[in-house]
Amino acid sequence: MCMLKRIALAVVAVHFVVVVLHSIAHQLLAVNASPAQLAFIFPVIIVAPVVAGIMLPKFEKFGTVLLTVSMAG
């Protein structure tokens, strides 16, 4: 696997850890997201980067585009 793919997968992993820690902080501080915010957070912030990480090794272009768009979100 090329170095850029490994870096992209590392970014996905670090992003996932940060999202988990961030969501724990929201729970501890009782700061809840509205339904509209959750409609963005779940697919764009949580699901899309994980799917991009899964797709990246086999479908490089799709994984790259999805990761880029989700990180821009």
mmJSON file of the N, C-alpha and C atoms, coordinates in Angstrom:
{"data_MODEL":{"atom_site":{
"group_PDB":["ATOM","ATOM","ATOM","ATOM","ATOM","ATOM","ATOM","ATOM","ATOM","ATOM","ATOM","ATOM","ATOM","ATOM","ATOM","ATOM","ATOM","ATOM","ATOM","ATOM","ATOM","ATOM","ATOM","ATOM","ATOM","ATOM","ATOM","ATOM","ATOM","ATOM","ATOM","ATOM","ATOM","ATOM","ATOM","ATOM","ATOM","ATOM","ATOM","ATOM","ATOM","ATOM","ATOM","ATOM","ATOM","ATOM","ATOM","ATOM","ATOM","ATOM","ATOM","ATOM","ATOM","ATOM","ATOM","ATOM","ATOM","ATOM","ATOM","ATOM","ATOM","ATOM","ATOM","ATOM","ATOM","ATOM","ATOM","ATOM","ATOM","ATOM","ATOM","ATOM","ATOM","ATOM","ATOM","ATOM","ATOM","ATOM","ATOM","ATOM","ATOM","ATOM","ATOM","ATOM","ATOM","ATOM","ATOM","ATOM","ATOM","ATOM","ATOM","ATOM","ATOM","ATOM","ATOM","ATOM","ATOM","ATOM","ATOM","ATOM","ATOM","ATOM","ATOM","ATOM","ATOM","ATOM","ATOM","ATOM","ATOM","ATOM","ATOM","ATOM","ATOM","ATOM","ATOM","ATOM","ATOM","ATOM","ATOM","ATOM","ATOM","ATOM","ATOM","ATOM","ATOM","ATOM","ATOM","ATOM","ATOM","ATOM","ATOM","ATOM","ATOM","ATOM","ATOM","ATOM","ATOM","ATOM","ATOM","ATOM","ATOM","ATOM","ATOM","ATOM","ATOM","ATOM","ATOM","ATOM","ATOM","ATOM","ATOM","ATOM","ATOM","ATOM","ATOM","ATOM","ATOM","ATOM","ATOM","ATOM","ATOM","ATOM","ATOM","ATOM","ATOM","ATOM","ATOM","ATOM","ATOM","ATOM","ATOM","ATOM","ATOM","ATOM","ATOM","ATOM","ATOM","ATOM","ATOM","ATOM","ATOM","ATOM","ATOM","ATOM","ATOM","ATOM","ATOM","ATOM","ATOM","ATOM","ATOM","ATOM","ATOM","ATOM","ATOM","ATOM","ATOM","ATOM","ATOM","ATOM","ATOM","ATOM","ATOM","ATOM","ATOM","ATOM","ATOM","ATOM","ATOM","ATOM","ATOM","ATOM","ATOM","ATOM","ATOM","ATOM","ATOM","ATOM","ATOM"],
"id":[1,2,3,4,5,6,7,8,9,10,11,12,13,14,15,16,17,18,19,20,21,22,23,24,25,26,27,28,29,30,31,32,33,34,35,36,37,38,39,40,41,42,43,44,45,46,47,48,49,50,51,52,53,54,55,56,57,58,59,60,61,62,63,64,65,66,67,68,69,70,71,72,73,74,75,76,77,78,79,80,81,82,83,84,85,86,87,88,89,90,91,92,93,94,95,96,97,98,99,100,101,102,103,104,105,106,107,108,109,110,111,112,113,114,115,116,117,118,119,120,121,122,123,124,125,126,127,128,129,130,131,132,133,134,135,136,137,138,139,140,141,142,143,144,145,146,147,148,149,150,151,152,153,154,155,156,157,158,159,160,161,162,163,164,165,166,167,168,169,170,171,172,173,174,175,176,177,178,179,180,181,182,183,184,185,186,187,188,189,190,191,192,193,194,195,196,197,198,199,200,201,202,203,204,205,206,207,208,209,210,211,212,213,214,215,216,217,218,219],
"type_symbol":["N","C","C","N","C","C","N","C","C","N","C","C","N","C","C","N","C","C","N","C","C","N","C","C","N","C","C","N","C","C","N","C","C","N","C","C","N","C","C","N","C","C","N","C","C","N","C","C","N","C","C","N","C","C","N","C","C","N","C","C","N","C","C","N","C","C","N","C","C","N","C","C","N","C","C","N","C","C","N","C","C","N","C","C","N","C","C","N","C","C","N","C","C","N","C","C","N","C","C","N","C","C","N","C","C","N","C","C","N","C","C","N","C","C","N","C","C","N","C","C","N","C","C","N","C","C","N","C","C","N","C","C","N","C","C","N","C","C","N","C","C","N","C","C","N","C","C","N","C","C","N","C","C","N","C","C","N","C","C","N","C","C","N","C","C","N","C","C","N","C","C","N","C","C","N","C","C","N","C","C","N","C","C","N","C","C","N","C","C","N","C","C","N","C","C","N","C","C","N","C","C","N","C","C","N","C","C","N","C","C","N","C","C","N","C","C","N","C","C"],
"label_atom_id":["N","CA","C","N","CA","C","N","CA","C","N","CA","C","N","CA","C","N","CA","C","N","CA","C","N","CA","C","N","CA","C","N","CA","C","N","CA","C","N","CA","C","N","CA","C","N","CA","C","N","CA","C","N","CA","C","N","CA","C","N","CA","C","N","CA","C","N","CA","C","N","CA","C","N","CA","C","N","CA","C","N","CA","C","N","CA","C","N","CA","C","N","CA","C","N","CA","C","N","CA","C","N","CA","C","N","CA","C","N","CA","C","N","CA","C","N","CA","C","N","CA","C","N","CA","C","N","CA","C","N","CA","C","N","CA","C","N","CA","C","N","CA","C","N","CA","C","N","CA","C","N","CA","C","N","CA","C","N","CA","C","N","CA","C","N","CA","C","N","CA","C","N","CA","C","N","CA","C","N","CA","C","N","CA","C","N","CA","C","N","CA","C","N","CA","C","N","CA","C","N","CA","C","N","CA","C","N","CA","C","N","CA","C","N","CA","C","N","CA","C","N","CA","C","N","CA","C","N","CA","C","N","CA","C","N","CA","C","N","CA","C","N","CA","C","N","CA","C","N","CA","C","N","CA","C"],
"label_alt_id":[null,null,null,null,null,null,null,null,null,null,null,null,null,null,null,null,null,null,null,null,null,null,null,null,null,null,null,null,null,null,null,null,null,null,null,null,null,null,null,null,null,null,null,null,null,null,null,null,null,null,null,null,null,null,null,null,null,null,null,null,null,null,null,null,null,null,null,null,null,null,null,null,null,null,null,null,null,null,null,null,null,null,null,null,null,null,null,null,null,null,null,null,null,null,null,null,null,null,null,null,null,null,null,null,null,null,null,null,null,null,null,null,null,null,null,null,null,null,null,null,null,null,null,null,null,null,null,null,null,null,null,null,null,null,null,null,null,null,null,null,null,null,null,null,null,null,null,null,null,null,null,null,null,null,null,null,null,null,null,null,null,null,null,null,null,null,null,null,null,null,null,null,null,null,null,null,null,null,null,null,null,null,null,null,null,null,null,null,null,null,null,null,null,null,null,null,null,null,null,null,null,null,null,null,null,null,null,null,null,null,null,null,null,null,null,null,null,null,null],
"label_comp_id":["MET","MET","MET","CYS","CYS","CYS","MET","MET","MET","LEU","LEU","LEU","LYS","LYS","LYS","ARG","ARG","ARG","ILE","ILE","ILE","ALA","ALA","ALA","LEU","LEU","LEU","ALA","ALA","ALA","VAL","VAL","VAL","VAL","VAL","VAL","ALA","ALA","ALA","VAL","VAL","VAL","HIS","HIS","HIS","PHE","PHE","PHE","VAL","VAL","VAL","VAL","VAL","VAL","VAL","VAL","VAL","VAL","VAL","VAL","LEU","LEU","LEU","HIS","HIS","HIS","SER","SER","SER","ILE","ILE","ILE","ALA","ALA","ALA","HIS","HIS","HIS","GLN","GLN","GLN","LEU","LEU","LEU","LEU","LEU","LEU","ALA","ALA","ALA","VAL","VAL","VAL","ASN","ASN","ASN","ALA","ALA","ALA","SER","SER","SER","PRO","PRO","PRO","ALA","ALA","ALA","GLN","GLN","GLN","LEU","LEU","LEU","ALA","ALA","ALA","PHE","PHE","PHE","ILE","ILE","ILE","PHE","PHE","PHE","PRO","PRO","PRO","VAL","VAL","VAL","ILE","ILE","ILE","ILE","ILE","ILE","VAL","VAL","VAL","ALA","ALA","ALA","PRO","PRO","PRO","VAL","VAL","VAL","VAL","VAL","VAL","ALA","ALA","ALA","GLY","GLY","GLY","ILE","ILE","ILE","MET","MET","MET","LEU","LEU","LEU","PRO","PRO","PRO","LYS","LYS","LYS","PHE","PHE","PHE","GLU","GLU","GLU","LYS","LYS","LYS","PHE","PHE","PHE","GLY","GLY","GLY","THR","THR","THR","VAL","VAL","VAL","LEU","LEU","LEU","LEU","LEU","LEU","THR","THR","THR","VAL","VAL","VAL","SER","SER","SER","MET","MET","MET","ALA","ALA","ALA","GLY","GLY","GLY"],
"label_asym_id":["A","A","A","A","A","A","A","A","A","A","A","A","A","A","A","A","A","A","A","A","A","A","A","A","A","A","A","A","A","A","A","A","A","A","A","A","A","A","A","A","A","A","A","A","A","A","A","A","A","A","A","A","A","A","A","A","A","A","A","A","A","A","A","A","A","A","A","A","A","A","A","A","A","A","A","A","A","A","A","A","A","A","A","A","A","A","A","A","A","A","A","A","A","A","A","A","A","A","A","A","A","A","A","A","A","A","A","A","A","A","A","A","A","A","A","A","A","A","A","A","A","A","A","A","A","A","A","A","A","A","A","A","A","A","A","A","A","A","A","A","A","A","A","A","A","A","A","A","A","A","A","A","A","A","A","A","A","A","A","A","A","A","A","A","A","A","A","A","A","A","A","A","A","A","A","A","A","A","A","A","A","A","A","A","A","A","A","A","A","A","A","A","A","A","A","A","A","A","A","A","A","A","A","A","A","A","A","A","A","A","A","A","A","A","A","A","A","A","A"],
"label_entity_id":["1","1","1","1","1","1","1","1","1","1","1","1","1","1","1","1","1","1","1","1","1","1","1","1","1","1","1","1","1","1","1","1","1","1","1","1","1","1","1","1","1","1","1","1","1","1","1","1","1","1","1","1","1","1","1","1","1","1","1","1","1","1","1","1","1","1","1","1","1","1","1","1","1","1","1","1","1","1","1","1","1","1","1","1","1","1","1","1","1","1","1","1","1","1","1","1","1","1","1","1","1","1","1","1","1","1","1","1","1","1","1","1","1","1","1","1","1","1","1","1","1","1","1","1","1","1","1","1","1","1","1","1","1","1","1","1","1","1","1","1","1","1","1","1","1","1","1","1","1","1","1","1","1","1","1","1","1","1","1","1","1","1","1","1","1","1","1","1","1","1","1","1","1","1","1","1","1","1","1","1","1","1","1","1","1","1","1","1","1","1","1","1","1","1","1","1","1","1","1","1","1","1","1","1","1","1","1","1","1","1","1","1","1","1","1","1","1","1","1"],
"label_seq_id":[1,1,1,2,2,2,3,3,3,4,4,4,5,5,5,6,6,6,7,7,7,8,8,8,9,9,9,10,10,10,11,11,11,12,12,12,13,13,13,14,14,14,15,15,15,16,16,16,17,17,17,18,18,18,19,19,19,20,20,20,21,21,21,22,22,22,23,23,23,24,24,24,25,25,25,26,26,26,27,27,27,28,28,28,29,29,29,30,30,30,31,31,31,32,32,32,33,33,33,34,34,34,35,35,35,36,36,36,37,37,37,38,38,38,39,39,39,40,40,40,41,41,41,42,42,42,43,43,43,44,44,44,45,45,45,46,46,46,47,47,47,48,48,48,49,49,49,50,50,50,51,51,51,52,52,52,53,53,53,54,54,54,55,55,55,56,56,56,57,57,57,58,58,58,59,59,59,60,60,60,61,61,61,62,62,62,63,63,63,64,64,64,65,65,65,66,66,66,67,67,67,68,68,68,69,69,69,70,70,70,71,71,71,72,72,72,73,73,73],
"pdbx_PDB_ins_code":[null,null,null,null,null,null,null,null,null,null,null,null,null,null,null,null,null,null,null,null,null,null,null,null,null,null,null,null,null,null,null,null,null,null,null,null,null,null,null,null,null,null,null,null,null,null,null,null,null,null,null,null,null,null,null,null,null,null,null,null,null,null,null,null,null,null,null,null,null,null,null,null,null,null,null,null,null,null,null,null,null,null,null,null,null,null,null,null,null,null,null,null,null,null,null,null,null,null,null,null,null,null,null,null,null,null,null,null,null,null,null,null,null,null,null,null,null,null,null,null,null,null,null,null,null,null,null,null,null,null,null,null,null,null,null,null,null,null,null,null,null,null,null,null,null,null,null,null,null,null,null,null,null,null,null,null,null,null,null,null,null,null,null,null,null,null,null,null,null,null,null,null,null,null,null,null,null,null,null,null,null,null,null,null,null,null,null,null,null,null,null,null,null,null,null,null,null,null,null,null,null,null,null,null,null,null,null,null,null,null,null,null,null,null,null,null,null,null,null],
"Cartn_x":[0.854,0.0,0.899,0.533,1.385,1.278,2.262,2.374,1.181,0.669,-0.457,-1.72,-1.92,-3.076,-2.945,-1.754,-1.529,-1.785,-1.349,-1.584,-3.08,-3.777,-5.228,-5.939,-5.527,-6.136,-5.819,-4.632,-4.276,-5.138,-5.389,-6.259,-7.657,-8.165,-9.494,-9.507,-8.487,-8.426,-8.359,-7.503,-7.378,-8.688,-9.29,-10.566,-11.63,-11.678,-12.666,-12.448,-11.213,-10.911,-11.323,-11.027,-11.39,-12.911,-13.62,-15.084,-15.653,-15.104,-15.574,-15.321,-14.129,-13.813,-14.684,-14.929,-15.763,-17.205,-17.705,-19.07,-19.178,-18.141,-18.122,-18.163,-17.401,-17.41,-18.804,-19.476,-20.838,-21.775,-21.635,-22.481,-22.206,-20.948,-20.59,-21.035,-21.018,-21.4,-22.886,-23.606,-25.038,-25.336,-24.523,-24.733,-25.229,-26.528,-27.132,-27.292,-27.112,-27.3,-28.777,-29.212,-30.597,-30.765,-31.98,-32.184,-31.567,-31.635,-31.03,-29.51,-28.903,-27.462,-27.078,-27.868,-27.592,-27.719,-28.634,-28.808,-27.55,-26.74,-25.459,-24.33,-24.302,-23.201,-23.071,-24.179,-24.093,-23.569,-24.173,-23.665,-22.332,-22.136,-20.951,-19.739,-19.941,-18.819,-18.437,-19.429,-19.149,-19.035,-20.06,-20.131,-19.232,-19.275,-18.544,-17.035,-16.346,-14.914,-14.61,-15.451,-15.235,-15.449,-16.515,-16.769,-15.628,-15.142,-14.019,-12.782,-12.524,-11.38,-11.513,-12.727,-12.962,-12.818,-13.293,-13.285,-11.914,-11.132,-9.865,-8.925,-8.691,-7.742,-8.169,-9.462,-9.906,-10.387,-11.062,-11.632,-11.013,-9.797,-8.985,-9.65,-10.181,-10.775,-11.997,-12.901,-14.107,-13.745,-12.843,-12.429,-11.795,-10.966,-10.296,-11.299,-12.227,-13.229,-14.116,-14.583,-15.44,-14.715,-13.469,-12.701,-12.508,-12.184,-11.987,-13.262,-14.38,-15.652,-16.068,-15.909,-16.319,-15.423,-14.138,-13.244,-13.526,-13.957,-14.324,-15.598,-16.435,-17.687,-17.373],
"Cartn_y":[-1.173,0.0,1.233,2.206,3.388,4.256,5.094,5.923,6.864,7.436,8.362,7.649,6.406,5.651,5.38,5.057,4.817,6.085,7.21,8.489,8.78,8.535,8.763,7.868,6.617,5.709,6.138,6.668,7.194,8.408,9.255,10.416,9.953,8.931,8.395,7.869,7.139,6.58,7.68,8.66,9.765,10.55,10.792,11.507,10.764,9.442,8.651,8.758,8.689,8.819,10.19,11.223,12.585,12.737,12.167,12.234,11.535,10.387,9.671,10.499,11.04,11.869,13.122,13.716,14.914,14.587,13.442,13.071,12.755,12.177,11.934,13.258,14.236,15.555,16.177,16.034,16.562,15.887,14.59,13.873,14.33,14.461,14.872,16.289,17.157,18.554,18.796,17.736,17.827,18.85,18.831,19.681,18.782,18.83,17.938,18.618,17.834,18.336,18.27,19.225,19.234,18.153,17.793,16.814,17.257,18.54,19.036,18.879,19.146,18.982,17.512,16.64,15.205,14.685,15.288,14.894,15.188,16.125,16.417,15.613,15.58,14.951,13.468,12.74,11.297,10.895,11.358,10.885,11.51,12.796,13.496,13.357,13.515,13.538,12.131,11.258,9.932,8.866,8.727,7.602,7.782,8.941,9.141,8.891,9.394,9.098,7.609,6.923,5.484,4.731,5.07,4.432,4.74,5.969,6.341,5.516,5.314,4.504,3.06,2.546,1.174,1.073,2.077,2.047,2.396,3.147,3.666,2.6,1.478,0.507,-0.094,-0.337,-0.971,0.027,1.072,2.071,3.422,3.607,4.749,6.09,6.273,7.57,7.866,6.893,7.099,7.371,6.587,6.779,8.128,8.555,9.847,10.996,10.936,11.997,12.025,10.862,10.818,11.328,10.949,11.419,12.933,13.441,14.882,15.663,15.203,15.904,15.823,14.658,14.524,15.344,15.421,16.231,17.718,18.112,19.505,19.857,18.846,19.061,19.366],
"Cartn_z":[0.0,0.0,0.0,-0.811,-0.918,0.337,0.499,1.702,1.869,0.775,0.878,1.365,0.937,1.416,2.911,3.345,4.776,5.586,5.069,5.745,5.803,4.688,4.658,5.662,5.756,6.73,8.161,8.376,9.695,10.037,9.054,9.26,9.655,8.976,9.299,10.734,11.123,12.472,13.533,13.323,14.282,14.346,13.195,13.148,13.962,13.802,14.532,16.043,16.483,17.919,18.434,17.669,18.078,18.145,17.173,17.184,18.421,18.755,19.945,21.207,21.344,22.514,22.568,21.419,21.341,21.756,21.295,21.664,23.155,23.74,25.188,25.939,25.462,26.096,26.03,24.897,24.776,25.771,25.952,26.904,28.335,28.695,30.06,30.368,29.356,29.562,29.301,28.939,28.64,27.548,26.521,25.352,24.237,23.996,23.025,21.668,20.625,19.27,18.909,18.101,17.63,16.562,16.231,15.154,13.816,13.516,12.28,12.315,13.452,13.591,13.481,14.095,14.015,12.586,11.812,10.418,9.596,10.047,9.394,10.031,11.345,12.078,11.75,11.814,11.636,10.256,9.166,7.866,7.445,7.72,7.203,8.115,9.403,10.344,10.815,10.968,11.517,10.423,9.603,8.669,7.443,6.813,5.555,5.668,6.696,6.782,6.972,7.748,7.958,6.645,5.925,4.621,3.657,3.669,2.798,3.136,4.411,4.825,4.381,4.409,3.956,2.439,1.724,0.261,-0.335,0.378,-0.158,-0.713,-0.049,-0.601,-1.953,-2.152,-3.393,-4.44,-3.995,-4.904,-4.577,-5.067,-4.667,-4.962,-6.173,-6.524,-5.663,-5.544,-4.742,-3.288,-2.732,-1.348,-1.113,-2.067,-1.951,-1.994,-2.941,-3.069,-1.828,-1.384,-0.206,1.042,1.217,2.365,2.299,1.127,0.962,1.269,0.724,0.948,2.412,3.013,4.421,5.341,5.05,5.872,5.67,4.484,4.248,5.021,5.245,5.997,7.432],
"occupancy":[1.0,1.0,1.0,1.0,1.0,1.0,1.0,1.0,1.0,1.0,1.0,1.0,1.0,1.0,1.0,1.0,1.0,1.0,1.0,1.0,1.0,1.0,1.0,1.0,1.0,1.0,1.0,1.0,1.0,1.0,1.0,1.0,1.0,1.0,1.0,1.0,1.0,1.0,1.0,1.0,1.0,1.0,1.0,1.0,1.0,1.0,1.0,1.0,1.0,1.0,1.0,1.0,1.0,1.0,1.0,1.0,1.0,1.0,1.0,1.0,1.0,1.0,1.0,1.0,1.0,1.0,1.0,1.0,1.0,1.0,1.0,1.0,1.0,1.0,1.0,1.0,1.0,1.0,1.0,1.0,1.0,1.0,1.0,1.0,1.0,1.0,1.0,1.0,1.0,1.0,1.0,1.0,1.0,1.0,1.0,1.0,1.0,1.0,1.0,1.0,1.0,1.0,1.0,1.0,1.0,1.0,1.0,1.0,1.0,1.0,1.0,1.0,1.0,1.0,1.0,1.0,1.0,1.0,1.0,1.0,1.0,1.0,1.0,1.0,1.0,1.0,1.0,1.0,1.0,1.0,1.0,1.0,1.0,1.0,1.0,1.0,1.0,1.0,1.0,1.0,1.0,1.0,1.0,1.0,1.0,1.0,1.0,1.0,1.0,1.0,1.0,1.0,1.0,1.0,1.0,1.0,1.0,1.0,1.0,1.0,1.0,1.0,1.0,1.0,1.0,1.0,1.0,1.0,1.0,1.0,1.0,1.0,1.0,1.0,1.0,1.0,1.0,1.0,1.0,1.0,1.0,1.0,1.0,1.0,1.0,1.0,1.0,1.0,1.0,1.0,1.0,1.0,1.0,1.0,1.0,1.0,1.0,1.0,1.0,1.0,1.0,1.0,1.0,1.0,1.0,1.0,1.0,1.0,1.0,1.0,1.0,1.0,1.0,1.0,1.0,1.0,1.0,1.0,1.0],
"B_iso_or_equiv":[0.0,0.0,0.0,0.0,0.0,0.0,0.0,0.0,0.0,0.0,0.0,0.0,0.0,0.0,0.0,0.0,0.0,0.0,0.0,0.0,0.0,0.0,0.0,0.0,0.0,0.0,0.0,0.0,0.0,0.0,0.0,0.0,0.0,0.0,0.0,0.0,0.0,0.0,0.0,0.0,0.0,0.0,0.0,0.0,0.0,0.0,0.0,0.0,0.0,0.0,0.0,0.0,0.0,0.0,0.0,0.0,0.0,0.0,0.0,0.0,0.0,0.0,0.0,0.0,0.0,0.0,0.0,0.0,0.0,0.0,0.0,0.0,0.0,0.0,0.0,0.0,0.0,0.0,0.0,0.0,0.0,0.0,0.0,0.0,0.0,0.0,0.0,0.0,0.0,0.0,0.0,0.0,0.0,0.0,0.0,0.0,0.0,0.0,0.0,0.0,0.0,0.0,0.0,0.0,0.0,0.0,0.0,0.0,0.0,0.0,0.0,0.0,0.0,0.0,0.0,0.0,0.0,0.0,0.0,0.0,0.0,0.0,0.0,0.0,0.0,0.0,0.0,0.0,0.0,0.0,0.0,0.0,0.0,0.0,0.0,0.0,0.0,0.0,0.0,0.0,0.0,0.0,0.0,0.0,0.0,0.0,0.0,0.0,0.0,0.0,0.0,0.0,0.0,0.0,0.0,0.0,0.0,0.0,0.0,0.0,0.0,0.0,0.0,0.0,0.0,0.0,0.0,0.0,0.0,0.0,0.0,0.0,0.0,0.0,0.0,0.0,0.0,0.0,0.0,0.0,0.0,0.0,0.0,0.0,0.0,0.0,0.0,0.0,0.0,0.0,0.0,0.0,0.0,0.0,0.0,0.0,0.0,0.0,0.0,0.0,0.0,0.0,0.0,0.0,0.0,0.0,0.0,0.0,0.0,0.0,0.0,0.0,0.0,0.0,0.0,0.0,0.0,0.0,0.0],
"pdbx_formal_charge":[null,null,null,null,null,null,null,null,null,null,null,null,null,null,null,null,null,null,null,null,null,null,null,null,null,null,null,null,null,null,null,null,null,null,null,null,null,null,null,null,null,null,null,null,null,null,null,null,null,null,null,null,null,null,null,null,null,null,null,null,null,null,null,null,null,null,null,null,null,null,null,null,null,null,null,null,null,null,null,null,null,null,null,null,null,null,null,null,null,null,null,null,null,null,null,null,null,null,null,null,null,null,null,null,null,null,null,null,null,null,null,null,null,null,null,null,null,null,null,null,null,null,null,null,null,null,null,null,null,null,null,null,null,null,null,null,null,null,null,null,null,null,null,null,null,null,null,null,null,null,null,null,null,null,null,null,null,null,null,null,null,null,null,null,null,null,null,null,null,null,null,null,null,null,null,null,null,null,null,null,null,null,null,null,null,null,null,null,null,null,null,null,null,null,null,null,null,null,null,null,null,null,null,null,null,null,null,null,null,null,null,null,null,null,null,null,null,null,null],
"auth_seq_id":[1,1,1,2,2,2,3,3,3,4,4,4,5,5,5,6,6,6,7,7,7,8,8,8,9,9,9,10,10,10,11,11,11,12,12,12,13,13,13,14,14,14,15,15,15,16,16,16,17,17,17,18,18,18,19,19,19,20,20,20,21,21,21,22,22,22,23,23,23,24,24,24,25,25,25,26,26,26,27,27,27,28,28,28,29,29,29,30,30,30,31,31,31,32,32,32,33,33,33,34,34,34,35,35,35,36,36,36,37,37,37,38,38,38,39,39,39,40,40,40,41,41,41,42,42,42,43,43,43,44,44,44,45,45,45,46,46,46,47,47,47,48,48,48,49,49,49,50,50,50,51,51,51,52,52,52,53,53,53,54,54,54,55,55,55,56,56,56,57,57,57,58,58,58,59,59,59,60,60,60,61,61,61,62,62,62,63,63,63,64,64,64,65,65,65,66,66,66,67,67,67,68,68,68,69,69,69,70,70,70,71,71,71,72,72,72,73,73,73],
"auth_comp_id":["MET","MET","MET","CYS","CYS","CYS","MET","MET","MET","LEU","LEU","LEU","LYS","LYS","LYS","ARG","ARG","ARG","ILE","ILE","ILE","ALA","ALA","ALA","LEU","LEU","LEU","ALA","ALA","ALA","VAL","VAL","VAL","VAL","VAL","VAL","ALA","ALA","ALA","VAL","VAL","VAL","HIS","HIS","HIS","PHE","PHE","PHE","VAL","VAL","VAL","VAL","VAL","VAL","VAL","VAL","VAL","VAL","VAL","VAL","LEU","LEU","LEU","HIS","HIS","HIS","SER","SER","SER","ILE","ILE","ILE","ALA","ALA","ALA","HIS","HIS","HIS","GLN","GLN","GLN","LEU","LEU","LEU","LEU","LEU","LEU","ALA","ALA","ALA","VAL","VAL","VAL","ASN","ASN","ASN","ALA","ALA","ALA","SER","SER","SER","PRO","PRO","PRO","ALA","ALA","ALA","GLN","GLN","GLN","LEU","LEU","LEU","ALA","ALA","ALA","PHE","PHE","PHE","ILE","ILE","ILE","PHE","PHE","PHE","PRO","PRO","PRO","VAL","VAL","VAL","ILE","ILE","ILE","ILE","ILE","ILE","VAL","VAL","VAL","ALA","ALA","ALA","PRO","PRO","PRO","VAL","VAL","VAL","VAL","VAL","VAL","ALA","ALA","ALA","GLY","GLY","GLY","ILE","ILE","ILE","MET","MET","MET","LEU","LEU","LEU","PRO","PRO","PRO","LYS","LYS","LYS","PHE","PHE","PHE","GLU","GLU","GLU","LYS","LYS","LYS","PHE","PHE","PHE","GLY","GLY","GLY","THR","THR","THR","VAL","VAL","VAL","LEU","LEU","LEU","LEU","LEU","LEU","THR","THR","THR","VAL","VAL","VAL","SER","SER","SER","MET","MET","MET","ALA","ALA","ALA","GLY","GLY","GLY"],
"auth_asym_id":["A","A","A","A","A","A","A","A","A","A","A","A","A","A","A","A","A","A","A","A","A","A","A","A","A","A","A","A","A","A","A","A","A","A","A","A","A","A","A","A","A","A","A","A","A","A","A","A","A","A","A","A","A","A","A","A","A","A","A","A","A","A","A","A","A","A","A","A","A","A","A","A","A","A","A","A","A","A","A","A","A","A","A","A","A","A","A","A","A","A","A","A","A","A","A","A","A","A","A","A","A","A","A","A","A","A","A","A","A","A","A","A","A","A","A","A","A","A","A","A","A","A","A","A","A","A","A","A","A","A","A","A","A","A","A","A","A","A","A","A","A","A","A","A","A","A","A","A","A","A","A","A","A","A","A","A","A","A","A","A","A","A","A","A","A","A","A","A","A","A","A","A","A","A","A","A","A","A","A","A","A","A","A","A","A","A","A","A","A","A","A","A","A","A","A","A","A","A","A","A","A","A","A","A","A","A","A","A","A","A","A","A","A","A","A","A","A","A","A"],
"auth_atom_id":["N","CA","C","N","CA","C","N","CA","C","N","CA","C","N","CA","C","N","CA","C","N","CA","C","N","CA","C","N","CA","C","N","CA","C","N","CA","C","N","CA","C","N","CA","C","N","CA","C","N","CA","C","N","CA","C","N","CA","C","N","CA","C","N","CA","C","N","CA","C","N","CA","C","N","CA","C","N","CA","C","N","CA","C","N","CA","C","N","CA","C","N","CA","C","N","CA","C","N","CA","C","N","CA","C","N","CA","C","N","CA","C","N","CA","C","N","CA","C","N","CA","C","N","CA","C","N","CA","C","N","CA","C","N","CA","C","N","CA","C","N","CA","C","N","CA","C","N","CA","C","N","CA","C","N","CA","C","N","CA","C","N","CA","C","N","CA","C","N","CA","C","N","CA","C","N","CA","C","N","CA","C","N","CA","C","N","CA","C","N","CA","C","N","CA","C","N","CA","C","N","CA","C","N","CA","C","N","CA","C","N","CA","C","N","CA","C","N","CA","C","N","CA","C","N","CA","C","N","CA","C","N","CA","C","N","CA","C","N","CA","C","N","CA","C","N","CA","C","N","CA","C","N","CA","C"],
"pdbx_PDB_model_num":[1,1,1,1,1,1,1,1,1,1,1,1,1,1,1,1,1,1,1,1,1,1,1,1,1,1,1,1,1,1,1,1,1,1,1,1,1,1,1,1,1,1,1,1,1,1,1,1,1,1,1,1,1,1,1,1,1,1,1,1,1,1,1,1,1,1,1,1,1,1,1,1,1,1,1,1,1,1,1,1,1,1,1,1,1,1,1,1,1,1,1,1,1,1,1,1,1,1,1,1,1,1,1,1,1,1,1,1,1,1,1,1,1,1,1,1,1,1,1,1,1,1,1,1,1,1,1,1,1,1,1,1,1,1,1,1,1,1,1,1,1,1,1,1,1,1,1,1,1,1,1,1,1,1,1,1,1,1,1,1,1,1,1,1,1,1,1,1,1,1,1,1,1,1,1,1,1,1,1,1,1,1,1,1,1,1,1,1,1,1,1,1,1,1,1,1,1,1,1,1,1,1,1,1,1,1,1,1,1,1,1,1,1,1,1,1,1,1,1]
}}}
